[in-house]
Amino acid sequence: MSPDHDAGMMSDPSDAQRSLTAAALAFAQKNLDPGTAEREKGDPVKDPAWRALWQKCGDFGLFGLGVPEEYGGAGHDVLTTIMALEAIGQGCRDNGLTLAINGHIWTVLYPILAFGSDAQKKKYVPGLCDGSLVGAHGLTERETGSDAMKMTTTARERDGGFVLNGAKAFVGMGPACDLAIVFAKTDPDKGAWGVSAFLVETSDAGFIRGAADEKMGLRTVPLGPLGFDNCWIPKDRLLGPVGAGMSIFQHTMEWERCFIFSSHVGAMARQLKDCTAYARSRETFGVPIIDHQSVSNRLADMRLRLETSRLLLYRAASLKDKKRPAPLEAAMAKLHISEAFAASSLDAVRIFGGRGYLSADGVERDLRDATAGLIYSGTSDIQRQIIARLLD
């Protein structure tokens, strides 16, 4: 663990935390970072190497960091888990892959652990932990966006199960998933309280996997629509009770907003290190550019964003480890870290100048990738509304 981690903690990290984060950093540098530029130009759905990379993450134990040992996980607390995920982001420049890892953990594994039956947890959690299963989270529809409960996907009870009809959009890992948590209206007359959640296997009859969407950034994480055409789901794959969809959604979004940017905080640390090294080695007008105030100010701002982001992340982890709700902290973490990563990514391009604008060094990739964070998991505008509503 680098000294920078200590600066963001309320207390010194334990020896076990230092060892785990050092191992995660080394794993990411050796196994995940190589080939990032090539993967961005390819198709992760068709490339068998992408699934092999996913399997390596499972073999390392990345997906199961915070999962109880009885289901194949390591049983770490939340703080230790996000520290390891932060190290992954520092060691791997592939922000799409690190986002996919975090999405798999916070929006698929954790909801099943929280709301799944014993049978569901025994059936799905071990595979989601060991990398043999890829999970996705199907909530958003093309015309609903942040107003997620206005969904039109329905689930009608029939023949000892439910028949799903409709479509989901912008589903991370959708084009590559084996299992998806899908939200649908079981009683449209009840509004948000008439929504239920289902565990849909991609082998289910009537499941339609859409083609991956082309996008500005995060190109290494496949994203696309999921469709359901009279897709029958047995009742034992209802996640939680009928009508619990809104509660599951709120629970999941709180965890997601708290921690889905864990690896992006690590990316900001890597970014600052690269920019500082470049500013010390690059000279203009006879001095290193770090001696120019405009450049040093940007580096100072990047350091400040990194430290405040880490503090918000660790504060949320502390609350979750104490089993306390954190709706305000989740909104603040999501808003601040996403905007900090975007701002620091733009500063990095400015520091590197012409080189930063070119693709060869990968500096501009962070800027493209960071832009999406202002939108997914609830836009910055939505987070500000939540924070304002929760003011004392």
MOFENGI-V316632 format. One record per helix or strand of 2 or more residues. SS is the DSSP state (H for helix, E for strand). FROM is the first residue (numbers start at 1). TO is the last residue. If there is no record, write none. Layout:
# MOFENGI-V316632
SS:FROM:TO
SS:FROM:TO
This chain:
# MOFENGI-V316632
H:3:7
H:15:32
H:36:41
H:48:60
H:69:71
H:78:91
H:95:115
H:118:130
E:135:138
H:148:150
E:154:158
E:161:172
H:174:176
E:179:185
H:188:194
E:195:201
E:207:212
E:223:234
H:235:237
E:238:239
H:245:259
H:262:281
E:283:284
E:287:288
H:289:291
H:293:321
H:327:352
H:354:357
H:363:372
H:380:389
